[in-house]
Amino acid sequence: MIEIVKNIKQGSPEWFDLRVGSVGASSLSKIITSTGKRSSQRKAYLYTLAGEILTGKKTESYSNQYMQDGIDREPQTRMEFQLETFKEVEEVALIFPDGRPGFHCSPDGLIVGEKAGLELKSVIPATQVKYLDKGVLPTEYKLQVQMSLFVTGFESWWFCSFCSGLPIFVLEVKRDEELISKIEEELCLFVAELNKLVSKLKETE
C-alpha cells in the first residue's frame, strides 16, 4: 500500500514539512551511486537528515536560476508530454510507502488509469540534443526513477525532457529488479543508522 498526498502543492511550506528527515528519490544519489556503491556524500546526508529530525526544519537546498527556470517551465513540459502521448497526467505532491518508513518520492505526475509515474525535465538545447542522441534514460536520473518505482510498486515510469524548438524526448522506463533490491537494502540500512543516531543525540539532551 502507498499513501498519495494530493491536497498540497510541491514547493509549499506544507510540502517541505512532510519531507523533514525523509529520504527523497531525488536525493538517493547521496546514499548510493548508479552502480550500487556507497556514495561519498552518505555521511554528510545522514547528518543533514538527523539535523532536520531534531530541529523539525527542512534544510534549504541549493537552487540557481537554471534550476528555477526548469521548475517554472514544468507545466509546459507536462502539457507537451500529454499532447505527445495522449496520456492524462494527475499532479500529486508526495508518495509515501505504507507507514512512512523514512523515504518517499515526489513525482511530476501520475498517469491516469495506469500504474505509472512521470519525471519531467525542461532542459537547455545542448542537453536535449544529448538526450535525443543517446535515446536512453540519462544516468543522473536512473536512481531517482528506480527508487520511485520501488516506493510506489509501479511497473513503469515515464521520463520526458523538453526544450522549445527541438523534438520532445519521451521514454518509458521499466523496473530494474536487481537495482531496486539494492536500493531497498541501502535505504533500510541508512534509515536504521539515521534513527540510531537521532536516538543517541536525544539521549544526550
Buried (B, 14 or more C-beta within 10 A) or exposed (E): EEEEBEEBEBEEEBBBEBBBBBBBBBBBBBBBBBEBEEBEBBEEBBEBBBBBBBEEEBBEEEEEEEEEEBEEBBEEBBEBBBEBBEBEBEBBBBBBBEEEBBBBBBBBBBBEEEEBBBBBBBBEEEBBBBBBEEEEBBEEBBBBBBBBBBBBEBEBBBBBBBBEEBEBBBBBBEBBEEBBEBBBEBBEEBBEBBBEBBEEEEEEE
